[in-house]
């Protein structure tokens, strides 16, 4: 019974196959159907692969782009830093040129010549007891002990220890500093004494009845011979009179900012010209005597 059913199914299947085959030979519909179906199957099989491929390519391209962008950003950042550094250097040079211009604008002092120097250190030494600076000029450049050190604003101090190519200068704020001064307006004389770093200056031996006011500028008197007369030194900030003293109690502050000064001028006495005619020498000597008398 089962064999008979199987034979009938085979015959029916063969009949259907032959019928479809004959129909396909005449119309070609089955070939088109198979091709269409196969394309659809291929499409849905390949689509995930194509999607993954496209996403991978897009990701890679974005990654390469970002890497290139980062490199470009790093390069621009480096160039920006270099430009900032160059701008800072140019600003520093401009500030330095302005300071040199101010130094050159100082009028020459009679019988004295000037020489520029740079401050290279402050308060050097094992204990740094002295309120001092180190300048880059020494004996080779003609620096001697007690050489005055000034700026366009006023007196800084004097050289106390000249070296071969560098020297130590004592600031006027040091405890050991003594400068003979007089008032720029009332011409009252006194001795300007340093009280240490950060402290105001004291004016000693100014007579009790001396005409002096707060805000008056003190200039070098030229009496001691270390400094030429007329250089600005300090400004008076207080004047007190005492009933038990013959002298005023006068306090002053330096005109020069010692901490932020970078360049200074050194004053050297001019060497007399031995070739000067006797008549000119006498007239020069007479001028010098009159100047000395005026300073006194």
Helices and strands as residue ranges (DSSP letters): H 2-27, H 29-104, E 112-122, E 132-135, G 139-141, E 148-150, E 155-162, E 167-171, E 178-183, E 189-193, E 201-204, E 217-220, E 232-240, E 249-254, E 263-269, H 278-295
